Amino acid sequence: MRRIVVASTRSPGRFRRPLIPLLSVALAASVGLATPATARESLPFQNPALSLDTRVADLLGRLTLDEKISLLHQYQPAIPRLGIKAFKTGTEAVHGLAWTSWGDQKIDADKGTVFPQAVGLASTWDPNLIKQVGKTTGVEARGYHSTNDERMYWGLNLWAPVTNLLRDPRWGRNEEGYSEDTTLTAAIANAYGKGMQGDNPKYLLTAPTLKHYLGNNNETLRSTTDVQLRERVLNEYDRQAFKPILAADGATGVMSAYNLINGRPNAVNPDLAGLVRSWTKKDLFNVTDAGLPDSLAGSGTDPRWNTNYYPDFTQGDAAILKAGNDSFTANNRDASVTVTAIKDALAKGLIKVADIDAAVKRALSIRVRLGEFDPDGGPYGKIDTSVLNTDASKRLNRRTAAEAMVLLKNSGKALPLAKGSAKKVAVVGPLADVVYTDWYSGQMPYKVTPVDGIKAKLGPGATVTGVRGDDRIALKDVKSGKYVTGGSGASGAALSLSDTAPAATSQFDVTDWGDGIVTLRNAANGKYVGWNWSSFVNDQVEPNGWFVQQQFAVEKQSDGNVKLRYAGYETHETWFSSGNYVAIGDDGKLKLGTKDAAAVFAQETLVKGADEVVKAAKGADQVVFLAGSNPTINGRENYDRPSTELPAGQRALIQAALKANPKTTLVLENSYPTAITWEQKNVPAIVWTSHAGAETGNALADVLYGDVDPSGHLTQTWYRSDRELPSIFDYDIIKSNRTYLYYKGKPLYPFGHGLSYSTFRYGRPQVSGSGANVTVSVPVTNTGKVAGSDVVQLYTHQRASRVKQPLKQLRAFQKVHLAAGKTTTVRLTFAKADLAHWDVTRGKEIVESSTYDLLVGASAGDIRQRASIKVNGERVPARDLSKATLAVNFDDYSKVKLVDESKASGTAVGGVAGAWISFADADLRSGPTGIKARVAKAGAGTATIQVRAGGPGGRLLGTLTVPSTGDKYTYQDITGKIAQASGRTDVYLVFGGDVRLSSFSFTK
């Protein structure tokens, strides 16, 4: 059996201050006031008066085994004899309804609301607002669902939100997540998920799915990356991106991720069946990421995709099902491979009918809660397309985009810009007159660019000029003397050597997107040049698609001429055996070729973009520079950002604009922290925004001209350079001092940073904490002359601990809006249990007895007030190594690798020569004389594990000789002698070869 993965249309995760009314009164009535039918139904599962469990049990009991198995695939077929329609899992909705797939076809939502990217939503720090965004998304999903025919491709199982933590700003999918912090991530995700589910206590508006479980935070080699999560990081950080949301019923399931965790693919992560389900009392419906079952059993030969964890689909799919996945996203619409594998696994005894029943029960539970089997479709069943792109949705979108914008710098009160003095405004830069979408965005039914928004704000009395600042060039083939020429019509033409002088069709605007990547836009029709698998054609409105085939690199030669390297997505020898340089065919058309065969071009610059920017800036009363990213180029699914630096070409344009006119405001529009150290030092005012959706231009104008106070705050640390970042593959935030929790340097902008047009004073905090919760009450006063908003943030710091603790950690926050001179009391509450960390000595969460600093501020780097509280918790006793101790519960380590103890469960420590793990403060006063260890060694011969005191080179207490066990999953107990063990000391286990250690204990 071989699964087929269509790489070009991968599903999600595939590498692929007044409140605005959300709906009109009439719509609210149609959505919220519908009641179940009261007539007797022919079958119990169709009777809304019965309990959920009763209905699910009835329907499950009516299904044949074949029908049950058919429901394990993403495309659940109809069962006509029971009146059951087809059902499909997975409609994308990361920041508004985005797209669905019908087999290998990607179908975009093009009539809904495209909100700011997820990282922008989180930048509002306003869960109440984001719940409204989630509600709109859910309602619009219902609107699209109403258009389904028998194919049912607009599903109500929404694959959002993404709650993977943004621990590294270079992650390609940074735009899809919320924050590097667990508290903020949980608050925003829970709000968005609750909004998508609706407010009915019994029924679901839609069924949101959290993705991607677990530790999915790099795209490079993501399917084979073995993410190393030691116990503290696993339990204090990565799991906390999911646990609080599920505990609050903010989602109805999780999606298992591509990567491995400690040697085991997430597809068979035992958390899915056990721990994850323990976090909520409701049934969870878990799905695999798209194509994930294929990678588990070795589909194809690409080593970047295959884990080959199981030898065939039968064993792989059986393990996936038993691990807690309820739906297989594989083979597009073709369920036959999954069905065959499950039936084979059942026949071979690898799974039981009860395993199938458990998964199908959870699928049916979601469908009942969605109202599918109610005679009238449930309380949300009457929603239709009238809910799409309403005026209320547009207003909500505009408000959200504005509140998500972050004022990074405002020297000399350069902002807000004055409307009355704005006779001539220059809006310049590569994003001046565009609004981009990303891979997980719907298609905007309309879009307001920055130029459009500022024009509308200032009215007909002002002149607003938009200039991108691209160089306009022509490329003359050195050999023939002819120019590269495209087509002038809307569909362009295959590029060829044609013009003998640079006419419009042979002129191209070059945009620098950084890291050596540029795009070419033809001057004749304004379309981008891209490869279409056979020709280079100027026919694309903007860079797009899974392969983003509109990317090039201009490589200068020693003689001053250039070669063009095609830099489309995933271009390498396995895709293009003929090479990936632009060459000239015998027919004069551009084609792909090797570097040696590449055409050599004379690059003629016809218009210098910097000159155009300077010209516009010099004559302007105000200059707004739009720098940033193209979200399909600068980091995206399956592609991490090489650098956090701003593109050099864009920086040069900013410098030129600023030199020409000091009244230049920088707007940075991208999806991640950027090293804008020069800009922070030199530009008077800087605003950051994510790609903010259809209302980008209006929202930006609202903020720049002071109609809306900037109230967004950063959700990540902004570093000064790439040098401050460890490897993207290093997930140990504690040891590598990563994120604001542990980073000891001075960031460019700290986590939580965001300025206002007003100023705020924090009064003395009052603390109450006699019960299970701690409440910090602090008076906040707007000391400025205008109304404004602030996000009051509460952090804690544990003064004394057995282990390394965060420098500070966010516990609660509240966004407040105050008129000038007004004061309000902000009450920030958290549970004392939230102060827990993972105690590796006993394998559980504990709260230590300690004094905890309570830090109130406007960011992690701007603490305004302090208080403290003493908490009577636990004191961690000395290590008792006479008890069986899991090797993974070490305190510190070097060179070891966490590995799968078995394919089904457990984590062991894999050592190599010179590697070690330590166990701090071990009590050896009982005088142990021996050590027992459970080990595995696949290779021939013997290896050793030394027991040392005080350090990896400390006093030798004893040595274990480890024999070959023949297989890495075959463990045996071995023993050795201990000498001179006494007192309390740190114990080190030092490996002398390739050994797996599961557990050990000292003996007498």
N, C-alpha and C positions, 0 to 999 in steps of 0.2 A: 504493500500500500504506500502510495506517495501522495502527500498533500501538495496542493499547488497554492503558492502565495503570490498574489498579484501585487508586485512591489510598488506600482505607481499610484495605487489608491488605497493605501493602508488605513485601517480604522484607527480609533484613538489609541494612543500609546504605541501604535506601530511605529517602528523606527521613524517605524515609520516615523426760616428755618422752618417755615410751615411745611407740613407734610403734603406732598403732591398726591392727589387721589390716583390710585393705580388703575382703576377702571371706572367707567361711567356707572351711574346708578342702575341704568338698565342692564348693563353687562353684569354688574355685581349680582343683580337679581337672578340672571340666567345662570351664573356660576355658583352662587352660594345658597340659593333657596330651593333648589330642586330637591324633591324628596323621593325615597324609594317607592316603587309600586307596592301597593298593599294587596293586590290580588294574589291568590294561591298560584304558585308556580308548579310546573309539572315535575321538576327535579329539585331536590334540596339545595344543590350547589347554586341554583339560580335564585334562591329565596333570600333577599336582603335581611329578612327578620331573624335569620339564624346566625349563630356566632361564626366568626371567621374559621375557627378550628373545625366546626361541624361541616361547613361548606367545603373546605379543602379536603377533609377526610372523605366526604361523599364523592367528590369528583375523582379523587385519587383511586378510590375503590372501583370506579366505573371504567377506568382506563385499562386497556390490555398492556402487556409487557412491551410489545412493539411500540405502542403509542407513547408509553412512558419514556422509552429510550429516545424516541424522536424529539422529545421536549428538552433533551440535554444540549441540543445545538442552538447556536445563536438564532437561526431561522426556524422557529417552532412552527410546524405545519398546522393547517386547519384539521379539525376532527369533525367532519360534517355530521356524523351520526349523533353527536352530542350538541350540535349547534355551536361548536367552538371555532372561532376564527383563527387565522394565522397570527403569530405574535413574533416580533423581532426585538432583540435586546440591542441597545446601543444607538442613541442619537446624541450627537455632540452638542454640548451646551456650556462651555467653559466661561463665556462672557456674553450670554444671550444664546438663543437657539442658533446653531451653526450649520450643521449638515448631517446627513445620514448617508448610508450606503445601501445600495441594492445590488448585492453580489460584488462585482468589480466596478460598479458605477458609483461615483461620488455625486451626491445630489445636494446642492447648496440651498439653504434657506435664503430667499432673496426678497422677502416681504416683511421680515421681522426687525427687531430692534438689536442693533449691534452696539453693545455697551463697551466701555473701556476694558482693556485686557485685565485679566484676573489680578495681576500685580498692581494695576491701577485701582481696581475695586478695593483691594486691601488698604491702599494708601489713603482712603477716606477715613479709616479707623472708625467707621460708623456702622455697626451691625444692623441697626434699625433701617438705615437706608439700603444696605445690601440685601436685607430680607425683601424689601420691595422690588429690587432688581431680580432676585430669585423668583418672586411671585410672577412678575411679568414674563420671565423666561418660561416658567411652567405653563402659564396661560397661553402663551404663543405656541408652545409645543402642542398643547391641546388643539389650538387653531389649525396647525398643520396636520395633526392627526385626523382631523375631521375630513381632510381631503383624500384620505387613503382609499384605494380600491382594494381588490382582493389580495394585493401583494403586502399590504400593511407595512410599508417601509418606513413611515414616520412613526417610530416607536415612542412609548412613554417611559421606557427605562433610559434615563438620561445619564450619560457618562460624564459626570462632573459632580462636585468640584475636584480639582487637583490639589491634594494637600501635602505633597512631597515638600519638605522643607528646603528653603533657598539658601543652603549652607555655602554654596559657591556661586559667585556672580557670573561665572563663565558658563554655567549650565545652559545648554541650548534652549531648554524649555522654561527658562526663568519666567517668561511672560505668563505662563499658565499657572504658576503657584502664587502664594500669598506673601510669605515672610520667612525669614530665618528663625523666627521665634515661634514656639509652640502655642503660647497663650493667644497671640494675635491670630495665628493660623486657625486655631480651633474656633475662635469667636467669629471670624469672617466666614469660614466654611460652614459652620453651623447655621449662621444666619441665611446664607445663600441656599443651603440645603433645605432648611425649614420653609423658606419662601417657595422653593420648587415643589415641596410636598403639599403646600396649601394648609389651611387652618382647620379642615374638617377632622375631628378626632378619630373617625372611623375609616375615611377614604383618603386616597392619595390623589393629588392633582397630577403629579408625576413621581417617578421613583428614582432619586439621584443615587449615583454610585461613586464612591470615593476612589480616586486613583492616584498613584499606582502603588500597591502594597508589595514590597516595602523597600526603602533605601534606594529609590530610583532618582539619582541626581547627577548622572553623567550620560551623555549620548554616545560619545566615542566608545565603540566596542560594547555598547550597553547590554547586548544580549548575552555576552559571555563574561561581562565584568563580575568578578566575585567580590561583592561589597563586604568589607570586614567590619562587623559591628560587635565590639566587645560588650559585655553585659551592661555596663553603665550607659554607654551611648545608645545601645539598643532600647533600653527601658526608660531612660530619662529623656531621650530625644526623639529618635525615629518613630517609635511606637506612639509617642505622645502626639504625633501629627494625625493620628487616627482615633485613638482611644476616647478622648473627650467628646468628639463629634458623635461617635456611635453611642456612647453612654447617654448623650442628650437626645438620641434619636434624630440626629441631623441628616442621616442618610440611611438608605435601605440595603446597602451592601458595599463590597469593595471589589476592585479589579486587581488581580494578581499581575505583578510586573514582570518584565523580561529578565532582569538581572538575577544573579544568584546572591544569596545571603549566607555567608560563612560556609561556602562550598555546596550549597543546595539551591537549585532553581526555585524562584518564588512560586512557580506553578505548583510545586509540591510542598510549599511551606506549611508545616503542620499548624501554624497559627490560625490558618483560615478555618479549620474545622474546630479548633479548640479555643485558644485565647481570644481571638477576634470575636467569636460568637458569645463569649462570656461577658463582653462589655455591654451587652444590651439584652433585654428580655424579649425583644421582638425577633422574628425570623429574618435573617439576612439572606439576600440573594446575591451570591458572589459569581463573578464572571472572570474569564481569562482575558488578558490583553489579546489583541488581534494577531493571529498566527502563532501565539505562544505554544500551543500544543505541538506544533511542527518543530520548533527549536528543541524541544525536550527530547524528541526521538530521532533527531538527526535528519531533517529534510534537506536534500541537496548536498552540496559540497562546500559551501561558503563557511569558512571557519569563524567569521565574524558573527554568524547567526546561530550556528549549531552548538549545543552543549553536549549532545549525544549522551545524555544522562541515563537514558533507557535504550535498549537495542531496537525496540519496535514500538509502533503506536499502541498495540494491545497493552503492553506493560506500562507505557507512558500514560495513556488515557485512564487506565485503572488507577494509577497513582494520583493523577490529577483529581479524579472524582473523590477518592478516599481522603485526599488532603483538604477537601472542603470547597472545591469549585463546583458550582451548580450549572454553569453554562459554558460550552466550548465555543470560542470564537475562532473558527478555523475553516479554511477552504471556501470562503465566501458563502454562496448559497448551497453549495454541495455538502449535505450532511452525511453522505454515504460513508465516508472514511471514518468519521466519528462513530456512526452507528455500527459499522462493521467491527471496529476496534472494541467498543463496549460489549457487543454481543460475544465476541471472542473471549474477552476478559471474563465475562460471566460464565461461559462454558468451561473455562480453564480454572475457575474457582478463585480468580484474583480479586473479584468483587462479588458482592451478594445483591440479591434483589432489594434488600433493605437499604443498601447504599444508593441505588437508583431511586428508590422511593423517597429517601430523605432529600435528595436534590430536587426531585420533581415537586415534592410538597412545598419546598421553598419558592419554586417558580410559580406554582399555582397560588400561593399565598399573596405574592405581589400582584398577580393578575386579579384576584378577588378584591384586594384593597384598591386597585385602580378602577373598580366598578365595571370591569369588562363583562362579567356574567350577570349583572343586574339587568332586568328587563329594559330599563330606561338608560342604561349606561352609567348609572350612579349620578351623584350630584354635579359632577363636572362633564357629564356626557353630552350636554347641549352646546358646549362652546364651539364656535365656528370661526371662520376666517375674519369675521368683523373685528376680532381682537388684535389683529396684526397692525403694527405701525400706527397706533392711535395717537392723537394729540397728547393724551396723558403720558403715553410711553415716551414720546419725544421730549416732553418736559422733564420727565424723570431721568432720561438719558443725559440731557443737557446739565441738569443739576449734579448728577453723579460725576460726569466728566470734569466739571468745575471743581467739585469738592475733592477730587482725586489729585488735582495738581498741587505740586509742592514748590513753595517759594524757598529756594536754597540760599539765595543771597539777595540783599537789598540795601546796598551801600548808598548813603546819602538820600534815602527815600526816593530812589530813582523810579520806583513803582509805588502806586499806580500811575500809569500814563495819564496825562491830562487830555481830555477830549477837545476842549476849546482851542488848544494851541496846535492841534494835530491837523494842519492844513495839508501837509504832504507826509505820507508815511511810506517807508520802504520796508516791505516784507520780503526778506531775502533768505537764501539758503536752500539746500536740496529738498526740504520738506515744506517749503513756503506755500505751494499751491497743490498739494496732494494730501490725500487721507488714505493710508494703507490699511489693508487687512492682513491677518495672519492665517496660518493653516487651520486653526480652530475657530475661525470667524465665519459668520454668515456673510452673504453678499449684501452690501448696504443698498436699500431702496433709494436712498439719496445720501449725499455727503456734503458737509460744509467744511471747506478748507480754511486754513488760517487766513489767507487773503480774503476769502468770502466773508468770514466772520468779522474781521476788522472793518471791511467795507460796510457791512450791515450795521455795525456798532456806530461808526462815525457818520454815516449818512452821506447824502450827495454833496455836502459842502467840502468834503475832504477828497484828496487824490491818493489812492492807495495803489502802489506799484508792486508787483510780484516779480522777483528775479531769482532763479534757482542758483545761478553761479556756475553752471557747467561750462567746461571748455567745449567749444564746437570744433570738431576736427574733420579732416578727410584723410583717408588711407590710400596712398598710391602704391600700387605694386611696383617695386623697384625693377623687376625684370621686364614687364610689358609697358610700364608707364601709364597704365589705366587705373582708374579709381574703383574702389569697392562701392557698388551701387545697389540700392534696394528699390522697392516699389513705392509709388506715390499714393496708391489707393488704400482703402481701409484694411485690406487683407495683405498689403505689402507684396513682396515677391522674394523669390530665392535670391540671395545676394550673389552678385557676379562682378567680374571686371568688365565695366561697360563705359562709364563716362570718361571722356578725355580731359574734362575740366570739372572741378568740384561744384556740380549743380546741387539743388536741394536734396535730391535722392541719394547723393553720395556724401552728404554731410551728416555727422553723428554727434550728439551731445553725450559727453562722458561724465558719469557721476562716480565719484570715489566713495566706496562703502567701507574702506579700510581693509587691512590684511591683504593688500594687493589686488582686491577684487573691484572691478568696475562694471558698469552697464553701458550699453550703447543704444541711444534712442535716435531714430532716424528723423532728420529735420523735415522731411517731406510730409510724413503722415503722423509724426509724434509717437510712433510705435517702437517698442523695444525689439532688439534683435535677439533671437534665440535659436537653438538647435531643435529640430523637430524629428530627430532620429534619421533624417535623410538629407536635410538641407538647413542652411542658416537663412532665416526669414525674418523680416521686420514686420511682425504681425501681432505682437502682444501689447495689451494696454499697460501692463506692469509686470514685473517678474512674478512668477506664480508657479503653482504645481508642486508635486512631490519632488521632482528632480531639479526644479529651479534652473531651467536650461538657458537663462539669459545672463549668465555670468562669464566674465572674461578676465584675463590677467594680461596686462601689457608688459612685455619683457623687452627692455632696451638692449640693443646689441652694441658691440664695441665701436661700430661706425656711426652710431647715433640713430640708426633705423630701429625698427621694432618687429617683434614677432608677437602673434596673438595666441595665447593658450586658452582653449575652451575650459572653463572652470565650473561647468555645470555639476549638479549634485552627484556625488559618488563617482566621479570620473576617474577611472584607473584602468589598468591593462585588462582586467577581467571583463570590463564593460566595453572597452573600445580597443580591440586588438590592433586596429590600424593607427592608434595614437590619438592624442587629444589636442593637437595644435591645428590652427587654421591653415589649410593648404589650398592650392588652386587646382581644380580638375582640368582635364583636357578640354572640357566644354566652357571653361572660363568661370564656372561656378565655384563658390567656396565650399570646401569639404573638410573632413577631418583627416589628419595625417600625422606622421611622426614629427618629432622636433627637428630632425635633420631635413625632412621634406617640407617643413613649414615655409609658407610664403614670407618674404621679407618686405615690409612696408615702410615707406617714408611717411611719417605722421606729420601732417600739416595742421597747425593750429590756426584756424580762421578767426575765431573769437575767443578771447581769454575771459573766462568766467569771472576771475577776480576783478578785471577792469569793469565789467558790467555791474558787479556788486558795489565797487567804489563809486561808480557814476551814480547809482541809485542812492547810496548812502549820503554822499556829499550834499545833495540837494534836498535832503529830507529833514523834517522837524523831528521825526522819531524813526528809529531803525529797530525792527524786530527780526532777529536772526533765528531761523528754524534749522537747527542741526539735529542729527540723530541717526536712526537706523532704518533699513528696510527689513521688516520682520520675516521676510522669506529668505533673506541673505545672511544677515548678521546674527547667526544663532537661531536654531529652529530644531524641530524634531530630527533626531539622528545626526545632529551637527552641533558641537559645542563651539563657543567663541574662543578663538585662539588668544585673544587679548581683551583687556578692559579699556584699552586706549581709544580715544576719539580718532576717527580717520584723519590722517595727516592733511589730506586735501581739504577737509572741512575746517580743521584748525587754521589753516592758512587763510581761508576765506573769512573766518571770524576775525582774525588779526587784521585783515585788510579793511573790513567793515568798521572795526573799532577805531583804527587809525584815521579813517576817513570821517568818522562821526562818533565822538565819545558817547553820544546819547543812544547807545546800542544796548538793547536787552537781548539776552540769549535765552531761547526756549529750546531745551533739549528734549526731544521726543524719541524715546526708545523704551526698552523693556527691562532695563537692568542697570545696576550701578556702573558708572563710567568714570575713568580717571581723568577728570577735567581740572587738574591742579592749576594749570596756567590760566584757565578761564576763571576759576574761583579767585585767583589773585588779581586779575586785570579787568574783568567785565563787571560793570556796576551792579547789574541785576541778572539773576539766573532763575529760571522756572523749569522744573522737570515735569513731564507728563508721560504716561505710557501712551501707546497708540490708543486713542481715546474714543474711537468709533465715529458714528455718523455726525455727532454734534461737536466734533473736535474744535472747529473754527469758532463757533458761537461760544462755547465754554471758555476757550482761551481768551477771546475778546472780553468776556465777562470778568475774568480774573485780571487781565492786563490793565483794564480801564476802571477797575475798582468797583464794579457793580456787584461782584462777589468777592468776599475776602478769601484769600488763599488759605485753605484749612487742611490740606493734605500733609501727611507726615511720612517719612521714609520707613519702609518695612524691612530694610536691609542696611548693613554697614556699607558705606562707600569708602573703598580703599584708595590710597594715593597712587599706587602703581601695582603692576603684576608681581613685583618682587615681594610684596607682603602676603602673597598667597602660596600655600603649599600645593602639592599635586592635587588635581581635581579628583583623583582616585583615592585620596586620603580622607576617609570618612570619620576618623577619630577626632572630633572637634575638641575633646578635652586635652588630649596629648599634643595636638598641633596648634592649640590656642586659636581656634577658628570661631567665627561669628562674634557678635558683641558680648556673648556670654564669657568668652575666655580671651579675646584679642586684647593684647596689652599695649599695642601701639596707639598712635594718634591718627584716627581716621580723617579722611577728607570731610565726610559728614557722618555723624554718628547715627546709629539706629534710633528711629523715632524723631529725627530732626525735621523741622518744618516751621517756617516763619509766617507771621501774619502782618497785615497792614496796621495792626494795633499792637499794644503791649499789655502784658498781664503780670500781676503780682500775686504770689502765693503766700497766704498767711500761715501762721503757726498751725501745724497739724495736731489734731486730737485723735488719740488711739483708744479703741475699745476692743478687747480681745479675750474676754473671760470665758467664752464658750468655744464652739468648734470653729468659729470664724473670727477673722480680724477685720475691723473696719477702720479706715483712716479717713477722717473728715478734714478737709482743708478749704478755707475760704479763698476764692479766686476772684480777683478784681480786674476789670478792664481799665487800665490806666491810660489808655490812649484817647484819641479824639474821635475815633470812628468805631462803629460796631465791628466786632471781630470774633473769630473762633479760635479755640485752642484745644489741644488734646492733653489732658492731665494724665500723667503716667505714674504708676506706682511700681517701684522695683524693690526687691529685697536682696540683702546680702547676709550670708551666714558667717558670723565672725570666727567661730571655732568649729572644726570638723575633723573627723578621722581622715577624710579624703579631700582632694582638690575640689573646691566649689567654684561656681561661677562668680565672676567679679560683681555682677548684678544680674537679676533676672526679673523680667516683667511679670507682674502678678495681676494687675487690673489697670483699666484705663477708662476714661470717659471724655467724650467730645462735648464741649460746651460752647454756646454762642451767647455773647454778652453785648449789650449796648454800651456805649462809652460811659465810663464812670460807674457802671453797675457791678455788684458783687453777688456771687452765689456760693453756696457751700457744696462742694463736690465730695461725695461719699464713695470711697473705693473699698471694695470688700473682696476678700479671698479666704479660702478655707485653709486652716492650719495644715490640713493633710496635703495641701499643694506644696508645702515646703519639703516634702519627702524626696529622698534620693534613693538609689538602688544600693542596698547593702550587699556587697559581694561575699561577705563572710557568712551570710545566712540565706542569700538568694531571695530577698524580699525588699519591698519598699519600707523605709523607716523615716521618721522625723527625729532628728537628733536633738537632745537638750542643748540649747545654745541661745545666745543673744542674736537676734536678727535685726539688722538695720532696715528701716523703712525709709525709702528714698523717693521723694516726690519731685517730679521734674517735667520739663517739656521735651526731653529726649534722654537717652542713656548717657549723653555727655553734658547735659544741662540740668543738673540736680539743684533744685531751689530750696527744698526743705528736707529736714531729716528728723526721724524719731527712731525709737527702737522698742522691741518687745522681747521679753524672755519667754521661751517656750520650754515647758517641761516635757521632753520627749524621751528618747532612749539614749543610753550610752552604749556604744558598740563594745562588746567585750573582746578580749584578746582572742586571736584565732585558736580554735581548738582543732588541730590537724589530726587528732586521734580519731575524729569522725570522718566518714567518707567525704572527701572534698572534690567537687568537680573542678577539673583543671581550668575550665573556662572562667571560673570565679577568681581569677588572679587579680592582683592590684596593679601590677605594671608588667611590661613585656618588652622584648626586643627580638625582631626578626622572625617571630612565630607567625603562623597562619591559622586562623580558625577554620575548621573543616567539619564536614558532615560526619557525625559518628556512624550513622547508618543512612540509607537513602530516605527512610521514613521519618526519622526524628533524631534529636540529640545533636550536640555540638561538642567537638573535641578540639584539642590543641595540637597542631602539627608543627614539629620542630625540625630544624636543620642544625648542622654543626655550628655551635657558637650562639644559638638562640637561647633565650631564657624567659621564664615567667617568675614573678615574685608574689609572695603572700606575706603582707606586712603584719607586724606585731603578733607573731605566733608564740603561744605559750608552750614552751618545752620543759617547764619545770617538773613535769612528771617523769622526765628522763626516758624518752622513747629509745628503743634499741633496734627498731627495724622500720621498714617502709614497705607497703604493699601498693602496687600500681596496676591499673588496667590499661594495657597498651596494645597497639597494632603496628606491625611493620611489614610492608608488602615485599620489600626487596630481600635478597639473600644476605646472609651474614648477620652480624650482631651490631648493635649500637649501644650507646650509654645515655643514662640520665644521671647527672651528678646532683647531689643535695648539698647546698652550701649555705652558710649563715652570713648575713650582713651585706652581701653583695654577690654579683655573678662571679667575682674572683675571690670571694671571701673564704672563710674556713671551710674545708671540705668535711662534711659530716658522713657522707657515704656515697656509694655508686651503685646504680641499678644497671644490670646487663640485660639488654632487650634483644631477644631472639627474633628471627623472622617468623611471622604468623601466616605468611603466604598470601595475604590479601589485606588491603587497607581497611576493609570492613570486618575483618576477623580479629577479635580482641581476646586476650588472655591475661590472667592475673599473674604477676611476677612479684617476687619479694627480694629484699636486700637488707643489709645490716646498716644501722646508724650508730655512730660513735660520737661521744663528747657532746651530745645534745643537751642543753640546759638553758634555763632562763627564758626571757622574752626577747625575741629577735626576729628580723625579717628573714624568711626562708626563700631561697632561690633554687629553682630547678633548671639546671643547665643541660641543654641537649647536646649530645655528641653524635648526631647523625639524623637520618630521616625517620622520625618516629611520630606516631600519633598517641597522645595521652588523653584518656577519658577521665580518669579519676585516680585518687591516691589517698592513703591514710598512713599515719605513723602508728606503729605497733610496739608493744612491750613483750 
